[in-house]
Amino acid sequence: MKKGDRKMRINKFALLIALAIASVLFFEVAAHADEADQSTKITFSQPVEIPGHVLPAGTYLFKLADENDQNLIQIFNANGTRVFATLQTISVGRQEPTGDAVATLAEQPDGGPDALLDWFFPGNTIGHEFRYSNKEEQQLAHDRQQTIAANETAQAGD
């Protein structure tokens, strides 16, 4: 093996190592970008009520409106190009974190759309509780509740 061939192999090997390190760093940054704004997609099979609005069946992107305000949530269409609502929430806790984003729905007795009560980002024990009027909150507290994982289609109304 010639000295030039050996040097070229070493340079190719160094280049491959550098690319591997750069790829790992890129993917690490991309993963944290979602954590910073808590971006979560949830698909509802039926209309769902949120404070002041009813979302038609479909896929929605939930995320923090401002990373410095953990209680201001925006709900977008699936690709994030249209804002459906910007909502103030309050922090709510749970015992155990899960690997999936989860949301809690309340079945409304009058046959109306299920109401979205809260949403937790994967791995978090602190989530976002949606604020309804006092009268609505009292009613929703008595309604049957269902917790769904965001990686599943939320079966609102089932």
Residue, then its C-alpha position, 0 to 999 in steps of 0.5 A: m500500500k502506498k503512502g498516499d493511499r493510506k493517507m487518503r483512507i485515513n482522511k475518508f475514515a476521519l470524514l465518516i466519523a465527523l459525519a456520524i458525529a454531526s448526524v447525532l448532534f443534528f438529531e439531538v437538536a431536532a428532538h429537543a426542538d419538539e420538547a421546547d414547544q411541546s408540539t403534539k399531534i392528536t387526531f379526533s374521530q369526532p368533533v371535540e369541544i375546547p373552551g369557546h370552540v368546537l373542533p371538527a373531527g381531524t388531526y390537530l397540532f397542539k403546542l406552547a404559544d410561547e416557550n416562556d409561558q407554559n400555560l398559553i397553548q395554541i391549537f393548529n391544523a395538522n400542518g401548523t399553518r392555521v391557528f384554531a385557538t389560543l387558550q390560557t390553561i392552568s398547570v395540572g399534575r399526574q402521578e406517573p409520566t407516560g411515553d405518549a402524549v395523553a389527553t382527557l375527554a369528558e363525555q357530555p350527557d346532552g349528546g354534544p361533542d366530548a370536551l377536551l379537559d387536559w393534555f400532557f406532553p410525553g414524559n411530563t407529570i405536569g400538563h395543561e388543563f383547559r379552562y371552561s366557565n365555572k358552570e361548564e367546569q362543574q358539569l364536566a367534573h360529573d361527566r364520564q371521562q376518558t384518557i387517550a394516548a395521542n399516538e392513537t386516534a381519540q375516539a370522542g363520543d365512544 
